[in-house]
């Protein structure tokens, strides 16, 4: 897997307030197509649910490593269910009922969180060219998986908040600088005051890179971004926009009612 360089904002803005201003704009966004019901495996929340063999043969081993004996083998195009992850290896169940371990390099993901990945989106997920809707839904899933791993309740999907976050991402994509303060909309709190319902506290994460997968990993490695992801907010909106200058711009907005 190639390494991607990211540009992350060094600060995360947080503001606690209560505003009674009526929303001046009505925005909407569709919720993710899947129900995002996470399957819990021992000490691991598994995003990937189904794999397709890309090597012929794809060897199924008795453990996570080349030193383990080959138990079985499948051919290119054959599918298998994911039941766990061990480092760079998937624990899988074959159609025959055999349970073993396969290298991530020998398979590709065909199903995540209950939704099949279309051919173009499967290829695009790693290079940042997937649709904004797909990237936003994937980021929403990744964040809630991380929260579940830490014993936290998942964020609620809010179409209006998601639409506001996308407006912010599109604004950054068309700007020279990556900033929490927009010349067009002002601070994220000003945006929320004019476009969203009253709230108690809010914060924002911004990352620029290539895809939701790498962006989430980058933010979880930054204390301030990680703190927002694992904070006790109620809702999160995710906005994604592609920029020739910055790459994939991803904005996360968090709100506590």
Number of C-alpha atoms within 10 A of each C-alpha: 5 6 6 13 12 17 16 19 17 13 14 15 16 16 13 12 11 13 13 9 13 12 15 11 9 10 15 12 16 13 14 17 12 13 11 18 11 18 16 15 11 9 9 16 20 18 23 22 21 22 22 20 23 17 15 13 13 21 21 26 22 18 18 19 15 12 9 12 12 16 14 16 14 19 14 14 14 15 21 24 19 23 22 23 22 14 10 11 19 23 22 23 19 17 12 7 10 12 20 20 26 28 19 16 13 18 22 18 20 19 19 20 19 17 16 15 15 11 9 11 18 16 15 16 20 16 18 21 17 20 15 18 19 18 25 26 20 23 24 23 24 18 19 23 24 19 19 17 13 10 10 14 15 20 21 14 19 17 18 19 26 27 21 26 28 26 19 31 27 19 19 28 23 15 15 11 12 20 16 21 16 17 11 10 16 12 17 21 23 13 18 22 19 16 20 21 17 19 16 13 17 23 22 25 24 27 26 29 22 23 25 29 16 20 24 21 13 20 21 17 11 13 13 16 26 18 13 22 25 20 14 16 20 17 18 26 26 31 26 30 26 23 19 8 14 21 19 25 30 31 25 27 25 24 24 16 12
